[in-house]
Amino acid sequence: MSKIRDYIADINSDLLLMDGYDDCICGIGTRAGGEQFVVYDYAKVIAQNMSAGMTEEEAVEYFHYNQECAYVGEYTPAFIVLTHEITTDTAPSRKGEQTPTHQQENL
């Protein structure tokens, strides 16, 4: 078992993980009235999909249909686009299309 998997199991052994995507984990999330869940970095998941031989378009489509939309119970993982990845270029939309975004300002 990897170090990150051991750490997560110590927090809650019921948390669900995606096999082969340990390097894409960025933390544990919580929500009011709900269970904890593993949070994956969207950009790293797409890159991991592409490293398996998919084009970027295929990787995004695969993500949306097989990873993001795969609800498997209350411990289903979540995905995040990190704010430092949002630039004046493009960022992912909910449907995998590229949409213009605003440059991040210092908060």
C-alpha positions as CSV (number, residue, x, y, z in Angstrom):
1,M,0.0,0.0,0.0
2,S,1.3,3.5,-0.8
3,K,2.0,6.1,1.8
4,I,-0.9,8.2,0.8
5,R,-3.3,5.2,0.9
6,D,-2.0,4.4,4.4
7,Y,-2.6,8.0,5.5
8,I,-6.2,8.0,4.1
9,A,-7.0,4.6,5.6
10,D,-5.9,6.0,9.0
11,I,-8.4,8.9,8.6
12,N,-11.3,6.7,7.3
13,S,-10.9,3.3,5.8
14,D,-14.2,3.7,4.0
15,L,-13.0,6.5,1.8
16,L,-12.9,5.5,-1.9
17,L,-9.9,5.8,-4.1
18,M,-9.3,5.5,-7.8
19,D,-6.7,2.8,-8.6
20,G,-3.6,4.2,-10.4
21,Y,-4.3,7.8,-9.5
22,D,-2.6,8.2,-6.1
23,D,-0.3,10.9,-7.5
24,C,-3.4,12.9,-8.3
25,I,-4.7,13.1,-4.8
26,C,-4.6,16.6,-3.3
27,G,-6.4,16.1,0.0
28,I,-9.5,15.1,2.0
29,G,-12.7,17.1,1.6
30,T,-15.6,17.6,4.0
31,R,-19.0,19.1,3.7
32,A,-21.7,20.0,6.2
33,G,-23.7,17.0,7.2
34,G,-21.8,14.7,5.0
35,E,-18.9,12.3,5.0
36,Q,-15.3,13.0,4.2
37,F,-14.1,12.2,0.7
38,V,-10.9,12.1,-1.2
39,V,-10.2,15.1,-3.5
40,Y,-8.3,14.6,-6.8
41,D,-6.6,17.3,-8.8
42,Y,-8.5,17.6,-12.1
43,A,-5.4,18.5,-14.2
44,K,-3.4,15.6,-12.8
45,V,-6.2,13.2,-13.5
46,I,-6.4,14.3,-17.1
47,A,-2.6,14.1,-17.5
48,Q,-2.8,10.5,-16.0
49,N,-5.5,9.6,-18.5
50,M,-3.3,11.0,-21.3
51,S,-0.3,9.0,-20.1
52,A,-2.4,5.9,-20.8
53,G,-2.4,6.8,-24.5
54,M,-5.5,9.0,-24.7
55,T,-5.6,12.3,-26.6
56,E,-6.5,15.3,-24.4
57,E,-10.1,15.3,-25.8
58,E,-10.4,11.5,-25.1
59,A,-8.9,12.0,-21.6
60,V,-11.5,14.7,-20.8
61,E,-14.4,12.7,-22.2
62,Y,-13.3,9.6,-20.3
63,F,-13.0,11.7,-17.1
64,H,-16.5,13.1,-17.4
65,Y,-18.2,9.9,-18.2
66,N,-16.2,7.4,-16.2
67,Q,-14.7,9.2,-13.3
68,E,-16.5,12.4,-12.4
69,C,-20.0,10.9,-13.0
70,A,-19.2,7.6,-11.3
71,Y,-21.2,8.1,-8.1
72,V,-20.5,5.0,-5.9
73,G,-21.9,6.1,-2.6
74,E,-21.4,8.6,0.2
75,Y,-17.6,8.3,0.0
76,T,-17.3,9.0,-3.7
77,P,-14.2,11.1,-4.6
78,A,-14.5,14.7,-5.8
79,F,-12.4,16.6,-8.3
80,I,-11.0,20.2,-8.0
81,V,-9.5,22.7,-10.4
82,L,-6.9,24.4,-8.3
83,T,-7.1,28.2,-8.5
84,H,-3.4,28.6,-9.4
85,E,-4.2,26.7,-12.6
86,I,-6.8,29.3,-13.6
87,T,-5.3,31.9,-16.0
88,T,-6.3,34.2,-18.8
89,D,-6.0,31.1,-21.0
90,T,-8.7,28.5,-20.6
91,A,-9.9,26.3,-17.8
92,P,-12.2,23.2,-17.9
93,S,-15.9,23.8,-17.9
94,R,-18.4,21.2,-16.5
95,K,-18.8,19.6,-20.0
96,G,-15.1,19.5,-20.7
97,E,-15.2,22.4,-23.1
98,Q,-12.7,25.1,-22.8
99,T,-14.0,28.4,-21.6
100,P,-12.3,31.8,-21.0
101,T,-11.5,32.6,-17.4
102,H,-10.2,35.6,-15.6
103,Q,-6.7,35.9,-14.4
104,Q,-6.4,35.1,-10.7
105,E,-5.9,38.2,-8.6
106,N,-4.2,38.3,-5.2
107,L,-6.8,37.6,-2.6
